[in-house]
Amino acid sequence: MPPIASPSRPTDVYFFGTCLLDLFLPEAGLDAITLLEREGLRVHFPQGQSCCGQPAYTSGQPAEARSVARAQLGLFPQPWPIVVPSGSCAGMMHRHWPTLFADTPDHAQAVAVAGRVVEFADFLLNVLQFARHDHGDPTQVAVHTSCSARREMGTHLASEALVEQLDNVTRVSPAREAECCGFGGAFALRHPDISGAMVSDKAAALQASGATTFVTADAGCLMNINGKLGCGTQPFAGQHLASFLLHRTGGQA
Amino acid sequence: MSTHALTRHPTPSFKAQSHAAVNNPDLRQSFGGAMDFLQAKRASQFPDPEGFAELRRLSEAVRRRCLAKLPDLLVQLETQLTANGIHVHWAETPDEANALIHGLIAARKGRLAVKGKSMVSEEIELNAYLEARGVTAIESDMGEYIVQLAGEKPSHIIMPAIHKTKADIAALFHQHIPHAPYTEDVDALIQLGRNALREHYRQADVGISGVNFAVAETGTLCLVENEGNGRMCTTLPDLHIAITGIEKVVEKLTDIVPLYAILPRSATGQAITTYFNLISAPRQPDEKDGPREVHLVLLDNGRSQAYADEQLRQTLQCIRCGACMNHCPVYRRIGGHAYGTVYPGPIGEIISPHMLGLEATRDLPTASTLCGACSDVCPVNIPIPDLLIRLRQEAARPPSDMPLHPLQGQGASYRLTTAWVWRLWAAVYGHPVGYRLFSWCATRFRRLTPRRQGGWTAHRTPLIPAAQSLHEQLQRRRPTAPAAPESHRP
């Protein structure tokens, strides 16, 4: 039986690539777009996009956050969903943009755009009902969900479900699975000792979980944990959920 | 007794203290184990997320309603307590509160005070104040007693001695309690401590306690405790002095029901505490025990500042359960002392700036990844990450943008260079042409990226941009054809 199309399944979506993915992990962005296109969607990537403003917002610089976020507001004129392959950026846009633009002339537009923001894993599972054959070898995988995806967007179950539905993949739970990896944007630079202790514990827990790799739908966490793992000697690294899913389900069509 | 003052003269460097703490393997291990234990205990009390959500909704509603009426409720509380024969005193600052309390004790020529656990008394550093004036104050909560013997401060608001090992406590008791043998047997240690304290209860001139809830409707002081020491302190000596913050008032006796249901569950994972004291009056003529005089000191110490701002007022919803620190990944790794304030962890990060000013506490709101584990478990739903972001904004506020009613220490983190870095960032990321130019340079000259990237590379490999940005790659890319539907799932 073919997947049941959601009544709200769109034909077109916007893709907001996020600044981290854009510069550091572009292949994950390409994989996410390929996955969406393979499901029959037209994916629109406004070339004017840059960043959701989160770095400035969480650093206590709302004016700068607003000016960067404002530059994104006009990029999504059609009423299509805005798919964001990162829980924390999606959380910033969906939850904090309305607050950031409160009492400004852009508030109504910010609220309207924020309402269309959807996190990638959530969209793939719950809107597209993503269900593809797993072509990979049997393996064990851990899922790391960003705190924003877990607590602001409530979409951690989507990442887990997408991994669990692959026939040859067993999802394993590392110790203290829900604990933060220690990234926190500027926190990693401002409090390197504490952040370093957190990411060391996270990396160790993932390695001890029995998984051969871990996946996450958040570029910040991925760069943080892989950065730590890269200092070690074990060939263990994580990948973006989109890359993992694309690879397991047959690559490009 | 150590007299280093943590509250009113916070140590200048959170960074230095957290650095030392995070590199102390014993501390890391003991806090890690304790936090795992406390998290599991709390989780066992809330097996059903819906049940927790409902109880939290009720508790939050009580706290919000009572704070909305706070000025009226405080007047009502004073009237009702006075009618019940309890004397009410108001203190704006720690110094005023200390002087009031010392004055009450001195007027009765008191020399020895026994204390139930009270974080507000820690906040004003009452013990040191009394000590300097010839009044000995003995902590009677077992954790507080241990910390006092060690000449330290509590490292947790509910479990003050959580940083101490059995061996630490055995050595302390052996050293400080006359004739105490060295033992690491927990029951034996507790018995040694209790016997030593019992002597103090007999001799004390005054009992000092905190208050968990002050009920305006009935004029009742509620005290939540497990050891019975709170009851001893508030019934044996002739004089009982309670001290609490002005935000602890609730409107009605029935308001206690959800708050007391959620407090011990959140704090220690108990459905109910061993003791729940309701103190409504001094000893009556026909009664054989109880204090002859009861006083309540209501302390402001920056609470009015938080109260004046609608968003920051949420800070005062706190019922001091400590669940936020039990679940905080930062607190877990540095322990309570590294914060340098009486209230550590997430609640300390949002309340200390009101008590001490942002100048002295500006690092605290930054000591969080904003992961939200704290607000997830908060029994009164305080949006701690949002308040941290707000305090970061207030600390970084430029001198040209000062509001009419400033927060103490506002703008303390403002630096012209930082402001310009953010302005430059906004100029680049806020303009497509600027961003394109920046990302073109960053990717083309990626080999020139510094390999030492400050705090990042202290624990990680350096971040190197990709050869081409996603923007660029997408300009040349052709869409992928749709795949045929698969019958993967029924």
Interface residues (C-beta under 8 A of the other chain):
Chain A: M1 P2 P3 G17 C19 L21 D22 L23 F24 L25 P26 E27 G29 L30 I33 T34 E37 R38 E39 G40 R42 V43 F45 Q47 G48 Q49 S50 C51 G53 P55 A56 Y57 T58 S59 G60 Q61 P62 A63 E64 S67 V68 R70 A71 A131 R132 H133 C147 S148 R150 R151 E152 Q165 A178 E179 C180 G182 F183 G184 G185 A186 F187 A188 L189 R190 H191 P192 D193 I194 S195 G196 A197 M198 V199 S200 M223 N224 N226 G227 K228 G230 C231 G250 Q252 A253
Chain B: K15 S18 H19 V22 N23 R28 P329 V330 R333 I334 P365 T366 A367 S368 T369 L370 C371 G372 A373 S375 D376 I389 L391 R392 Q393 E394 A395 A396 S413 W422 R423 W425 A426 Y429 G430 H431 P432 Y435 S439 A442 T443 G454 G455 W456 A458 H459 R460 T461 L463 I464 P465 A466 Q468 S469 L470 H471 Q473 L474 Q475 R477 P479 T480 A481 P482 A483 P485 E486 S487 H488 R489 P490
